[in-house]
């Protein structure tokens, strides 16, 4: 039976579209799978880096105690960001160490000794109080690159509020401080009647960097410098040494406590009673230290005043260190941490603590004014700063002394690059130039026949250094010129010359100060005076009401050593022996006996 065309039947679906659709799906799934695999690989790479495949590294930071607490806060924040440098996870820790302590250690060189027990781990980053300290690191290869500031604070005078409000305080200049300290000008000139002379504390213990910067400001003001730095030549100049001597001796003469550090001095200033009768009227310190002192002791009667002239600034530079103990990771971490601290959101921690940070507001919880200032003092280098602080630490007291100089033929022998006499006169001239104007000094020379029948001659009569009437100008200038012209002769009449110089010193005695004869000799006496006769003559000339001491510097071997030691002992003097005139021993001995 046949089948009709009109009967219905199922129709087939084309396979082409299905195949295309399947290919598209496979392609999409492949792409998605590749993307996921790529992301997984990347995630694994990041995870591998974050897993500290090269271990961990600790960035050690040594910071001045003023800024160390804030830096530790920022170090914790930095560590919390989980920094990774050269496949090492980095953390930071801060140790508070006085700036001068670190600079002294670093001056021993990049691989010099470091007392980790006392100062914490050897740092890769050093943040001292000021670039003043950075410039005094004498060793090379210690600091990598430029040490850039993190936050600043000017050096000011911490004073009682009555001092700050006195009518003349606003005009106070750094160069005014020495005369106020000695009492040549009293605080009445500022409008403080009855206060007497200035009591400016000069702590020189560890952590007293503000004293050093203030001393530089005084020296710069005395020289009339417009920017600084104070040079080594200026530091040794008579105007500067005289001014700093006045500062130091005025402080020594004041009664009361002698704080070793700036913090101790600030505490003493705040805790004293009536400021008019207090031993300390002012302390050179940073503005931030005053701010912190007021936070620690709310209501304390202290504030800050800023002398006119160049202003020294504690700029807290970040110095990346170099050397065997600082690897590449730590060096990079030190630079990275410094930049982290400089970001405004981090630097606000410093601004809130009383430091000045450009672009950020000052604290508003204090009565301090945070005034502007015209010019910043450029810090001195290590040599100049050392000269300045040498005067402060070892001031030369006003005295009356006759220098009795041996110019016999043996003094013409060469020691080092010059003769024994030239080395000696140079050392004496250097001391004369450091002596205050109020000192009375004179010079005698002796050999055998310098002045007719006498073996000695009065080259410059003993008297005030500032006195005029000499061809060269003042007595100081005359001594300098005559010492430069000293020449050797024959013979060595030590005993005769010493007897005459001693009798003259007793006759010219100056009450109220040390009176002495300083004998500088290198050989044996060759005149006819016996040891017993010299001792007897000195004893007869001495007077309990006019005590004159005999001090002696002997160069090389001296057969008369026992006699000279006996004279020094009996008159209350001292004897210093030096092996050679070449080197530091002779100048040190002379300064010791004339200071």
Buried (B, 14 or more C-beta within 10 A) or exposed (E): EEEEEEEEEEEEEEEEEEEEEEEEEEEEEEEEEEEEEEEEEEEEEEEEEEEBEBEEBBBBBBBBBBBBBBBBBBBEBBBEEEBBBEBBBBBBBBBBBBBBBBBBBBBBBBEBEBEEEEBBBBBBBBBBBBBBBBBBBBBEEBBBEEBBBBBBBBBBBBBBBBBBBBEEBEEBEBBBBBBBBBBEBBBEBBBBEEBBBBBBBBBBBBBBBBBBBBBBBBBBBBBEBEEBBBBBEBBBBBBBBBBBBBBBBBBEEBEEBBBBBBBBBBBBBBBBEEBBEBBBBBBBBBBBBBBBBBBEBEEBBBBBBBBBBBBBBBBBBBBBBBBEBBEEBBBBBBBBBBEBBBEEEBBEBBBBBBBBBEEBEBBEEBEBEBEEBEEBBBBBBBEBBBBBBBBBEEBBBBBBBBBBBBBBBBBBBEBEEBBBBBBBBBBBBBBBBBBBBBBBBBBBBBBBBBEEEBBBBBBBBBBBBBBEEBEBEBBBBBBBBBBEEBEBBEBBBBBBBBBBBBBBBBEBBBEEBBBBBBBBBBBBBBBEBEBEEBBEBBEEBBEEEBBBBBBBBBBBEBEBBEBBBBBBEBBBBBBBBBEBBBEEBBBEBBBEBBB
